[in-house]
């Protein structure tokens, strides 16, 4: 059996992150190189960031996840922004 091409695996993982109810993320980039997957982008909470890795492990348990996802606050601004 031949291994799944990296671009197909990457697309399958992106789809899993978009469709899984734990994540529903479309803005996270997924790059596969050999047995490593790099996640990059930003999410609203630390829990969502952890869920990304969990979904990847569920879909492709043999991969090592390198997590470069940043948690970005989506709260309303605390004050006025001066330009």
ZAGUVO-662951 format. One record per residue: y, x, z negated of N, C-alpha, C in turn. Coordinates in steps of 0.2 Angstrom, whole numbers, padded with zeros to 4 digits, always signed. Layout:
N
YXZYXZYXZ
...
//
This chain:
83
-0006+0004+0000+0000+0000+0000+0006+0004+0000
+0011+0003+0004+0017+0007+0005+0022+0004+0000
+0026+0009-0003+0032+0007-0007+0037+0003-0004
+0040-0001-0008+0045-0006-0005+0052-0001-0003
+0054-0002+0003+0060+0002+0004+0066+0001-0001
+0070+0007-0002+0075+0006-0008+0080+0001-0006
+0082+0000+0000+0087-0005+0001+0084-0012+0000
+0078-0013+0001+0075-0020+0000+0074-0021-0008
+0072-0016-0011+0072-0017-0018+0078-0018-0021
+0083-0014-0019+0090-0015-0022+0093-0022-0020
+0091-0025-0015+0093-0032-0013+0089-0037-0017
+0083-0036-0019+0079-0040-0023+0082-0040-0030
+0084-0034-0033+0086-0034-0039+0093-0037-0040
+0097-0036-0035+0104-0040-0035+0103-0047-0035
+0098-0050-0031+0097-0057-0031+0094-0059-0038
+0090-0055-0041+0087-0057-0048+0093-0057-0053
+0098-0053-0052+0103-0053-0057+0108-0059-0056
+0108-0061-0049+0112-0067-0048+0109-0073-0050
+0102-0074-0049+0099-0080-0050+0096-0081-0057
+0095-0076-0061+0093-0076-0068+0098-0079-0072
+0096-0085-0076+0101-0088-0081+0103-0084-0086
+0100-0078-0088+0103-0074-0093+0109-0070-0090
+0109-0069-0084+0115-0065-0081+0119-0068-0076
+0117-0071-0071+0121-0075-0066+0126-0070-0064
+0125-0064-0063+0130-0059-0061+0130-0057-0053
+0135-0058-0050+0135-0056-0043+0140-0050-0042
+0144-0048-0046+0148-0042-0046+0146-0036-0048
+0139-0035-0050+0136-0029-0052+0133-0026-0046
+0135-0019-0045+0132-0015-0040+0125-0013-0042
+0120-0013-0038+0113-0010-0039+0112-0005-0034
+0110+0001-0036+0109+0007-0031+0102+0009-0034
+0097+0010-0029+0090+0012-0031+0090+0019-0027
+0087+0024-0031+0086+0031-0029+0079+0033-0032
+0074+0033-0028+0067+0034-0031+0065+0029-0036
+0064+0032-0042+0062+0027-0047+0067+0026-0052
+0074+0027-0050+0080+0026-0054+0084+0020-0051
+0087+0016-0055+0091+0011-0053+0098+0012-0057
+0103+0012-0053+0110+0013-0056+0113+0006-0056
+0116+0004-0061+0120-0002-0062+0127+0000-0063
+0131-0003-0059+0138-0002-0060+0143-0008-0059
+0148-0008-0062+0153-0014-0061+0155-0016-0068
+0157-0022-0069+0160-0024-0076+0157-0031-0077
+0157-0032-0084+0154-0039-0086+0159-0041-0092
+0159-0047-0094+0163-0050-0099+0161-0048-0106
+0154-0047-0108+0152-0046-0115+0146-0041-0115
+0146-0038-0121+0140-0033-0122+0133-0036-0121
+0133-0043-0123+0126-0046-0122+0125-0047-0115
+0129-0048-0111+0128-0049-0104+0126-0042-0101
+0129-0037-0103+0127-0030-0101+0120-0029-0103
+0118-0030-0109+0111-0029-0111+0106-0034-0107
+0108-0040-0105+0104-0044-0101+0103-0041-0094
+0107-0038-0092+0106-0035-0085+0100-0030-0085
+0100-0026-0090+0095-0021-0090+0088-0025-0092
+0088-0030-0096+0082-0034-0097+0079-0037-0091
+0084-0040-0087+0082-0043-0080+0078-0038-0076
+0082-0032-0075+0079-0026-0071+0072-0024-0073
+0071-0024-0080+0065-0022-0082+0059-0027-0081
+0061-0033-0081+0057-0039-0080+0055-0039-0073
+0059-0038-0068+0058-0038-0061+0054-0031-0058
+0057-0026-0061+0054-0019-0059+0053-0015-0065
+0047-0016-0069+0046-0013-0075+0045-0005-0074
+0044-0002-0068+0043+0005-0068+0049+0009-0067
+0055+0006-0066+0061+0009-0064+0064+0011-0071
+0068+0017-0070+0072+0019-0076+0079+0017-0074
+0082+0013-0079+0089+0010-0078+0094+0015-0080
+0099+0016-0076+0105+0020-0078+0111+0015-0078
+0113+0014-0084+0118+0009-0085+0125+0011-0085
+0129+0010-0080+0136+0012-0079+0141+0006-0079
+0138+0000-0082+0142-0006-0082+0147-0006-0088
+0153-0008-0087+0158-0008-0092+0159-0015-0094
+0161-0016-0101+0163-0022-0104+0170-0023-0103
+0172-0028-0100+0180-0029-0099+0181-0036-0102
+0186-0036-0107+0189-0042-0110+0192-0047-0105
+0190-0053-0106+0193-0058-0102+0197-0063-0106
+0199-0061-0112+0203-0065-0116+0210-0065-0113
+0214-0071-0115+0221-0071-0113+0225-0066-0116
+0230-0064-0112+0234-0058-0114+0237-0060-0121
+0238-0055-0125+0241-0056-0132+0248-0056-0132
+0251-0053-0127+0259-0054-0127+0261-0054-0119
+0267-0053-0119+0270-0053-0112+0270-0046-0109
+0269-0045-0103+0268-0039-0099+0275-0037-0096
+0278-0032-0098+0284-0030-0095+0283-0025-0089
+0287-0027-0084+0286-0023-0077+0292-0019-0076
//
